[in-house]
């Protein structure tokens, strides 16, 4: 089991805008960023990144979460592997 403090530190050191930006072309819209969702096919951007809360949400397919959740889905990893990958990145 990974200590909660360690997980919080890993998330804190990995900016979600940078992580998502490696996979999705993002455009700034005020306080948020939008782009095409990497989890389903779409032509109109419905994928939103919220830098203030370090989270994301897709209004098209309902995918959402934090940096760990994004890495799990985009790279098809389990929770521990996603945390390790983000820790290595930090």
N, CA, C and O atoms as a GROMACS GRO file, in nm:
protein
  360
    1UNK      N    1   0.085  -0.119   0.000
    1UNK     CA    2   0.000   0.000   0.000
    1UNK      C    3   0.088   0.125   0.000
    1UNK      O    4   0.186   0.132   0.074
    2UNK      N    5   0.054   0.219  -0.083
    2UNK     CA    6   0.130   0.344  -0.093
    2UNK      C    7   0.074   0.445   0.007
    2UNK      O    8  -0.047   0.466   0.013
    3UNK      N    9   0.161   0.507   0.087
    3UNK     CA   10   0.113   0.606   0.185
    3UNK      C   11   0.042   0.723   0.116
    3UNK      O   12   0.086   0.769   0.010
    4UNK      N   13  -0.066   0.769   0.175
    4UNK     CA   14  -0.145   0.879   0.119
    4UNK      C   15  -0.062   1.006   0.100
    4UNK      O   16  -0.081   1.079   0.003
    5UNK      N   17   0.029   1.033   0.194
    5UNK     CA   18   0.114   1.153   0.184
    5UNK      C   19   0.200   1.148   0.058
    5UNK      O   20   0.220   1.249  -0.009
    6UNK      N   21   0.250   1.029   0.027
    6UNK     CA   22   0.334   1.010  -0.093
    6UNK      C   23   0.252   1.036  -0.219
    6UNK      O   24   0.298   1.104  -0.311
    7UNK      N   25   0.131   0.983  -0.223
    7UNK     CA   26   0.043   1.003  -0.339
    7UNK      C   27   0.012   1.151  -0.356
    7UNK      O   28   0.016   1.202  -0.468
    8UNK      N   29  -0.019   1.219  -0.248
    8UNK     CA   30  -0.049   1.363  -0.255
    8UNK      C   31   0.072   1.441  -0.306
    8UNK      O   32   0.055   1.535  -0.384
    9UNK      N   33   0.191   1.404  -0.265
    9UNK     CA   34   0.313   1.471  -0.310
    9UNK      C   35   0.336   1.446  -0.460
    9UNK      O   36   0.376   1.538  -0.532
   10UNK      N   37   0.313   1.325  -0.506
   10UNK     CA   38   0.329   1.292  -0.648
   10UNK      C   39   0.232   1.376  -0.731
   10UNK      O   40   0.271   1.432  -0.833
   11UNK      N   41   0.107   1.383  -0.688
   11UNK     CA   42   0.006   1.462  -0.762
   11UNK      C   43   0.044   1.610  -0.759
   11UNK      O   44   0.029   1.679  -0.859
   12UNK      N   45   0.092   1.658  -0.646
   12UNK     CA   46   0.129   1.799  -0.632
   12UNK      C   47   0.245   1.836  -0.725
   12UNK      O   48   0.249   1.947  -0.777
   13UNK      N   49   0.338   1.745  -0.745
   13UNK     CA   50   0.456   1.772  -0.827
   13UNK      C   51   0.433   1.753  -0.977
   13UNK      O   52   0.520   1.786  -1.058
   14UNK      N   53   0.318   1.701  -1.014
   14UNK     CA   54   0.286   1.679  -1.155
   14UNK      C   55   0.168   1.767  -1.194
   14UNK      O   56   0.054   1.739  -1.155
   15UNK      N   57   0.194   1.872  -1.269
   15UNK     CA   58   0.089   1.962  -1.314
   15UNK      C   59   0.003   1.893  -1.419
   15UNK      O   60   0.054   1.842  -1.518
   16UNK      N   61  -0.127   1.890  -1.396
   16UNK     CA   62  -0.217   1.818  -1.487
   16UNK      C   63  -0.215   1.878  -1.627
   16UNK      O   64  -0.232   1.806  -1.726
   17UNK      N   65  -0.194   2.007  -1.638
   17UNK     CA   66  -0.187   2.071  -1.769
   17UNK      C   67  -0.070   2.016  -1.850
   17UNK      O   68  -0.083   1.992  -1.970
   18UNK      N   69   0.044   1.996  -1.786
   18UNK     CA   70   0.161   1.940  -1.854
   18UNK      C   71   0.139   1.794  -1.894
   18UNK      O   72   0.175   1.753  -2.005
   19UNK      N   73   0.080   1.717  -1.805
   19UNK     CA   74   0.058   1.575  -1.831
   19UNK      C   75  -0.040   1.556  -1.946
   19UNK      O   76  -0.011   1.484  -2.042
   20UNK      N   77  -0.156   1.619  -1.936
   20UNK     CA   78  -0.257   1.606  -2.041
   20UNK      C   79  -0.206   1.664  -2.172
   20UNK      O   80  -0.234   1.610  -2.279
   21UNK      N   81  -0.130   1.772  -2.164
   21UNK     CA   82  -0.078   1.838  -2.283
   21UNK      C   83   0.016   1.751  -2.365
   21UNK      O   84   0.039   1.779  -2.483
   22UNK      N   85   0.071   1.646  -2.306
   22UNK     CA   86   0.156   1.553  -2.380
   22UNK      C   87   0.073   1.462  -2.472
   22UNK      O   88   0.126   1.404  -2.566
   23UNK      N   89  -0.056   1.451  -2.444
   23UNK     CA   90  -0.143   1.361  -2.519
   23UNK      C   91  -0.254   1.433  -2.596
   23UNK      O   92  -0.306   1.382  -2.695
   24UNK      N   93  -0.289   1.553  -2.550
   24UNK     CA   94  -0.402   1.626  -2.606
   24UNK      C   95  -0.359   1.769  -2.638
   24UNK      O   96  -0.293   1.834  -2.557
   25UNK      N   97  -0.396   1.817  -2.758
   25UNK     CA   98  -0.370   1.957  -2.790
   25UNK      C   99  -0.474   2.041  -2.717
   25UNK      O  100  -0.594   2.029  -2.744
   26UNK      N  101  -0.428   2.125  -2.625
   26UNK     CA  102  -0.518   2.204  -2.541
   26UNK      C  103  -0.521   2.350  -2.584
   26UNK      O  104  -0.421   2.405  -2.629
   27UNK      N  105  -0.638   2.411  -2.568
   27UNK     CA  106  -0.655   2.554  -2.593
   27UNK      C  107  -0.708   2.618  -2.466
   27UNK      O  108  -0.798   2.566  -2.401
   28UNK      N  109  -0.651   2.732  -2.431
   28UNK     CA  110  -0.695   2.802  -2.310
   28UNK      C  111  -0.826   2.872  -2.337
   28UNK      O  112  -0.844   2.939  -2.439
   29UNK      N  113  -0.919   2.855  -2.244
   29UNK     CA  114  -1.048   2.924  -2.247
   29UNK      C  115  -1.073   2.980  -2.108
   29UNK      O  116  -1.135   2.916  -2.023
   30UNK      N  117  -1.024   3.100  -2.086
   30UNK     CA  118  -1.038   3.160  -1.954
   30UNK      C  119  -0.953   3.085  -1.852
   30UNK      O  120  -0.831   3.074  -1.868
   31UNK      N  121  -1.016   3.032  -1.749
   31UNK     CA  122  -0.944   2.960  -1.644
   31UNK      C  123  -0.926   2.812  -1.674
   31UNK      O  124  -0.857   2.742  -1.600
   32UNK      N  125  -0.987   2.764  -1.781
   32UNK     CA  126  -0.980   2.622  -1.814
   32UNK      C  127  -0.908   2.602  -1.948
   32UNK      O  128  -0.877   2.698  -2.019
   33UNK      N  129  -0.884   2.476  -1.980
   33UNK     CA  130  -0.827   2.438  -2.110
   33UNK      C  131  -0.919   2.334  -2.171
   33UNK      O  132  -0.975   2.250  -2.100
   34UNK      N  133  -0.935   2.338  -2.303
   34UNK     CA  134  -1.021   2.241  -2.369
   34UNK      C  135  -0.947   2.173  -2.483
   34UNK      O  136  -0.849   2.226  -2.536
   35UNK      N  137  -0.996   2.056  -2.520
   35UNK     CA  138  -0.938   1.981  -2.632
   35UNK      C  139  -1.026   1.863  -2.666
   35UNK      O  140  -1.130   1.840  -2.604
   36UNK      N  141  -0.984   1.791  -2.768
   36UNK     CA  142  -1.057   1.670  -2.807
   36UNK      C  143  -1.025   1.558  -2.708
   36UNK      O  144  -0.909   1.536  -2.674
   37UNK      N  145  -1.125   1.488  -2.664
   37UNK     CA  146  -1.107   1.383  -2.565
   37UNK      C  147  -1.026   1.267  -2.623
   37UNK      O  148  -1.056   1.218  -2.732
   38UNK      N  149  -0.924   1.222  -2.551
   38UNK     CA  150  -0.845   1.108  -2.598
   38UNK      C  151  -0.911   0.973  -2.570
   38UNK      O  152  -0.860   0.869  -2.613
   39UNK      N  153  -1.024   0.974  -2.500
   39UNK     CA  154  -1.088   0.849  -2.459
   39UNK      C  155  -1.206   0.808  -2.548
   39UNK      O  156  -1.257   0.697  -2.536
   40UNK      N  157  -1.249   0.898  -2.636
   40UNK     CA  158  -1.353   0.865  -2.734
   40UNK      C  159  -1.337   0.955  -2.855
   40UNK      O  160  -1.273   1.060  -2.848
   41UNK      N  161  -1.396   0.915  -2.968
   41UNK     CA  162  -1.387   0.994  -3.091
   41UNK      C  163  -1.486   1.110  -3.086
   41UNK      O  164  -1.603   1.091  -3.054
   42UNK      N  165  -1.437   1.228  -3.120
   42UNK     CA  166  -1.524   1.344  -3.125
   42UNK      C  167  -1.464   1.448  -3.219
   42UNK      O  168  -1.344   1.447  -3.245
   43UNK      N  169  -1.549   1.536  -3.270
   43UNK     CA  170  -1.505   1.643  -3.360
   43UNK      C  171  -1.510   1.779  -3.292
   43UNK      O  172  -1.437   1.870  -3.330
   44UNK      N  173  -1.594   1.792  -3.192
   44UNK     CA  174  -1.606   1.916  -3.115
   44UNK      C  175  -1.548   1.892  -2.976
   44UNK      O  176  -1.590   1.799  -2.907
   45UNK      N  177  -1.454   1.976  -2.933
   45UNK     CA  178  -1.390   1.955  -2.802
   45UNK      C  179  -1.490   1.955  -2.686
   45UNK      O  180  -1.566   2.050  -2.668
   46UNK      N  181  -1.488   1.849  -2.608
   46UNK     CA  182  -1.570   1.842  -2.487
   46UNK      C  183  -1.486   1.805  -2.366
   46UNK      O  184  -1.539   1.788  -2.256
   47UNK      N  185  -1.354   1.793  -2.386
   47UNK     CA  186  -1.261   1.755  -2.280
   47UNK      C  187  -1.207   1.883  -2.216
   47UNK      O  188  -1.152   1.969  -2.285
   48UNK      N  189  -1.222   1.896  -2.086
   48UNK     CA  190  -1.184   2.018  -2.015
   48UNK      C  191  -1.085   1.985  -1.904
   48UNK      O  192  -1.103   1.890  -1.828
   49UNK      N  193  -0.979   2.066  -1.895
   49UNK     CA  194  -0.880   2.055  -1.788
   49UNK      C  195  -0.896   2.177  -1.697
   49UNK      O  196  -0.906   2.291  -1.744
   50UNK      N  197  -0.900   2.151  -1.567
   50UNK     CA  198  -0.917   2.256  -1.467
   50UNK      C  199  -0.788   2.270  -1.386
   50UNK      O  200  -0.768   2.197  -1.289
   51UNK      N  201  -0.699   2.363  -1.426
   51UNK     CA  202  -0.570   2.377  -1.356
   51UNK      C  203  -0.584   2.410  -1.207
   51UNK      O  204  -0.502   2.365  -1.126
   52UNK      N  205  -0.685   2.486  -1.170
   52UNK     CA  206  -0.702   2.526  -1.029
   52UNK      C  207  -0.726   2.406  -0.938
   52UNK      O  208  -0.676   2.402  -0.826
   53UNK      N  209  -0.804   2.309  -0.985
   53UNK     CA  210  -0.832   2.192  -0.903
   53UNK      C  211  -0.748   2.071  -0.945
   53UNK      O  212  -0.762   1.963  -0.888
   54UNK      N  213  -0.661   2.091  -1.046
   54UNK     CA  214  -0.574   1.983  -1.095
   54UNK      C  215  -0.657   1.860  -1.135
   54UNK      O  216  -0.626   1.748  -1.097
   55UNK      N  217  -0.764   1.885  -1.212
   55UNK     CA  218  -0.851   1.777  -1.254
   55UNK      C  219  -0.893   1.794  -1.400
   55UNK      O  220  -0.864   1.896  -1.462
   56UNK      N  221  -0.961   1.692  -1.453
   56UNK     CA  222  -1.012   1.697  -1.589
   56UNK      C  223  -1.150   1.634  -1.591
   56UNK      O  224  -1.187   1.557  -1.503
   57UNK      N  225  -1.227   1.670  -1.695
   57UNK     CA  226  -1.358   1.609  -1.714
   57UNK      C  227  -1.396   1.617  -1.861
   57UNK      O  228  -1.372   1.719  -1.926
   58UNK      N  229  -1.455   1.511  -1.914
   58UNK     CA  230  -1.506   1.510  -2.050
   58UNK      C  231  -1.658   1.512  -2.045
   58UNK      O  232  -1.720   1.422  -1.988
   59UNK      N  233  -1.717   1.614  -2.104
   59UNK     CA  234  -1.863   1.625  -2.105
   59UNK      C  235  -1.926   1.532  -2.208
   59UNK      O  236  -2.048   1.516  -2.210
   60UNK      N  237  -1.844   1.470  -2.292
   60UNK     CA  238  -1.894   1.376  -2.392
   60UNK      C  239  -1.908   1.235  -2.340
   60UNK      O  240  -2.011   1.171  -2.359
   61UNK      N  241  -1.801   1.184  -2.273
   61UNK     CA  242  -1.804   1.044  -2.227
   61UNK      C  243  -1.808   1.030  -2.075
   61UNK      O  244  -1.825   0.920  -2.023
   62UNK      N  245  -1.791   1.142  -2.003
   62UNK     CA  246  -1.799   1.136  -1.857
   62UNK      C  247  -1.669   1.100  -1.787
   62UNK      O  248  -1.667   1.086  -1.665
   63UNK      N  249  -1.560   1.084  -1.863
   63UNK     CA  250  -1.431   1.055  -1.800
   63UNK      C  251  -1.387   1.176  -1.720
   63UNK      O  252  -1.404   1.290  -1.762
   64UNK      N  253  -1.330   1.150  -1.604
   64UNK     CA  254  -1.284   1.261  -1.521
   64UNK      C  255  -1.197   1.212  -1.408
   64UNK      O  256  -1.194   1.092  -1.377
   65UNK      N  257  -1.125   1.305  -1.346
   65UNK     CA  258  -1.041   1.270  -1.233
   65UNK      C  259  -0.919   1.357  -1.223
   65UNK      O  260  -0.918   1.471  -1.270
   66UNK      N  261  -0.815   1.302  -1.160
   66UNK     CA  262  -0.691   1.376  -1.138
   66UNK      C  263  -0.581   1.321  -1.230
   66UNK      O  264  -0.610   1.245  -1.322
   67UNK      N  265  -0.458   1.361  -1.204
   67UNK     CA  266  -0.346   1.319  -1.288
   67UNK      C  267  -0.328   1.168  -1.286
   67UNK      O  268  -0.296   1.108  -1.390
   68UNK      N  269  -0.347   1.105  -1.172
   68UNK     CA  270  -0.332   0.960  -1.162
   68UNK      C  271  -0.439   0.890  -1.247
   68UNK      O  272  -0.408   0.796  -1.320
   69UNK      N  273  -0.561   0.936  -1.237
   69UNK     CA  274  -0.670   0.878  -1.316
   69UNK      C  275  -0.643   0.893  -1.465
   69UNK      O  276  -0.665   0.800  -1.543
   70UNK      N  277  -0.594   1.010  -1.505
   70UNK     CA  278  -0.564   1.033  -1.647
   70UNK      C  279  -0.457   0.936  -1.695
   70UNK      O  280  -0.473   0.874  -1.800
   71UNK      N  281  -0.349   0.921  -1.620
   71UNK     CA  282  -0.241   0.830  -1.660
   71UNK      C  283  -0.290   0.686  -1.664
   71UNK      O  284  -0.251   0.611  -1.753
   72UNK      N  285  -0.373   0.648  -1.570
   72UNK     CA  286  -0.427   0.511  -1.570
   72UNK      C  287  -0.504   0.484  -1.698
   72UNK      O  288  -0.486   0.380  -1.760
   73UNK      N  289  -0.590   0.578  -1.737
   73UNK     CA  290  -0.674   0.557  -1.855
   73UNK      C  291  -0.595   0.567  -1.984
   73UNK      O  292  -0.612   0.484  -2.074
   74UNK      N  293  -0.510   0.668  -1.997
   74UNK     CA  294  -0.441   0.692  -2.124
   74UNK      C  295  -0.334   0.586  -2.152
   74UNK      O  296  -0.313   0.550  -2.267
   75UNK      N  297  -0.268   0.536  -2.047
   75UNK     CA  298  -0.162   0.437  -2.065
   75UNK      C  299  -0.206   0.295  -2.028
   75UNK      O  300  -0.127   0.202  -2.035
   76UNK      N  301  -0.333   0.279  -1.988
   76UNK     CA  302  -0.388   0.150  -1.948
   76UNK      C  303  -0.304   0.085  -1.837
   76UNK      O  304  -0.259  -0.029  -1.849
   77UNK      N  305  -0.285   0.161  -1.729
   77UNK     CA  306  -0.205   0.115  -1.615
   77UNK      C  307  -0.293   0.088  -1.495
   77UNK      O  308  -0.406   0.138  -1.487
   78UNK      N  309  -0.242   0.008  -1.400
   78UNK     CA  310  -0.314  -0.002  -1.274
   78UNK      C  311  -0.271   0.115  -1.186
   78UNK      O  312  -0.182   0.192  -1.223
   79UNK      N  313  -0.334   0.129  -1.071
   79UNK     CA  314  -0.313   0.246  -0.986
   79UNK      C  315  -0.167   0.262  -0.944
   79UNK      O  316  -0.110   0.370  -0.954
   80UNK      N  317  -0.106   0.154  -0.897
   80UNK     CA  318   0.032   0.159  -0.848
   80UNK      C  319   0.128   0.195  -0.961
   80UNK      O  320   0.219   0.275  -0.942
   81UNK      N  321   0.108   0.136  -1.080
   81UNK     CA  322   0.194   0.168  -1.193
   81UNK      C  323   0.182   0.314  -1.233
   81UNK      O  324   0.282   0.377  -1.268
   82UNK      N  325   0.061   0.369  -1.229
   82UNK     CA  326   0.039   0.510  -1.264
   82UNK      C  327   0.110   0.601  -1.164
   82UNK      O  328   0.172   0.700  -1.204
   83UNK      N  329   0.101   0.569  -1.036
   83UNK     CA  330   0.169   0.649  -0.934
   83UNK      C  331   0.320   0.642  -0.955
   83UNK      O  332   0.388   0.744  -0.946
   84UNK      N  333   0.372   0.524  -0.983
   84UNK     CA  334   0.517   0.509  -1.006
   84UNK      C  335   0.561   0.589  -1.128
   84UNK      O  336   0.665   0.655  -1.124
   85UNK      N  337   0.484   0.585  -1.236
   85UNK     CA  338   0.521   0.657  -1.357
   85UNK      C  339   0.522   0.809  -1.330
   85UNK      O  340   0.612   0.879  -1.376
   86UNK      N  341   0.423   0.857  -1.257
   86UNK     CA  342   0.419   0.999  -1.224
   86UNK      C  343   0.532   1.037  -1.126
   86UNK      O  344   0.588   1.146  -1.135
   87UNK      N  345   0.565   0.947  -1.036
   87UNK     CA  346   0.677   0.972  -0.943
   87UNK      C  347   0.807   0.983  -1.018
   87UNK      O  348   0.888   1.071  -0.990
   88UNK      N  349   0.829   0.894  -1.115
   88UNK     CA  350   0.951   0.900  -1.197
   88UNK      C  351   0.956   1.030  -1.276
   88UNK      O  352   1.062   1.089  -1.294
   89UNK      N  353   0.841   1.074  -1.324
   89UNK     CA  354   0.831   1.197  -1.402
   89UNK      C  355   0.865   1.319  -1.316
   89UNK      O  356   0.926   1.414  -1.364
   90UNK      N  357   0.825   1.315  -1.190
   90UNK     CA  358   0.849   1.430  -1.099
   90UNK      C  359   0.995   1.434  -1.061
   90UNK      O  360   1.037   1.522  -0.986
   0.00000   0.00000   0.00000
